[in-house]
Amino acid sequence: MATEFRRIFHLSDIHFGLENNRALDWVKQEISDKCPDAVAITGDLTMRARHREFAAATQWINSLDAPVTVGVGNHDLPYFNLLERFATPYKRFRGMQEKVERELDLGSLAIVPLKTAVRMQPRLNWSKGWVSPRALERCLAKIDSLPKGTRVLVAVHHPLREVGTEGTALTKHGDHALRELAKRNVEAVLSGHVHDAFDILEKTQEGAVRMVGAGTLSKRTRSTPPSFNEIEWDGSTLKVCVRNLEHIETRDMQIDDVPENAMPPRHEGEPVAPVRQVPRVDPPVH
């Protein structure tokens, strides 16, 4: 198979409702200037899955001049409407439906989604990740159907790491998923959720899997400023550069391990998302 150079922009945790408009303007200009072959957004488009947040997210994402695949994050499932959360959890994605969990074929490289955000799970904290047998089966089937020799980037929201105890694990069944991915031509697993970038090699019984996390493009920063990953693939090597407006070097932007608790620090009494705060672009509520 002939090798080709590919550039992918990996974005995550934009959190419309508490988005960083300066960062979004910059990223959109970078996409226009560099013309990446693909943009992978690994979930948490919104803050509280409000209609106005989704409308702003849809408008921004649909304006990007590049092929886009969008993952679903825990913040993107309805918080206040439990009937909708259980019956039609992806209804608010309708304006970008064709991009949701979309597989992208980039020649010698492909991006394949794996869903980790679920509408419910048998523990109190539904913000954590959960890899269902059905979701993993679907992902593996897509990987196995690719042309021989194709390398794969698997796009998830939650890092596939079972940090914590049985009830507090960051991503339940994440270890099993990593073992299955290690058996295949997976170049890396792209994720978000923790709001800091990382690039670590996770060992499994079937071999090591590279896990690449993107930071946030919102005001909900944790320990590093807003950023995204610029990924370059030359047919044999995957290079990751953490781009940020502060011009901090990639290695200094990346944390050394995946934290169990992905909550960014906040001032005492500060709301997670102000009820009356609306995105800069505020289309009518549907």
Helices and strands as residue ranges (DSSP letters): E 6-11, H 21-34, E 38-41, H 51-62, E 68-70, G 74-76, H 82-87, G 91-99, E 104-105, E 109-113, E 129-130, H 133-144, E 151-155, E 171-172, H 174-182, E 186-191, E 198-204, E 207-213, E 227-233, E 238-244, H 250-253
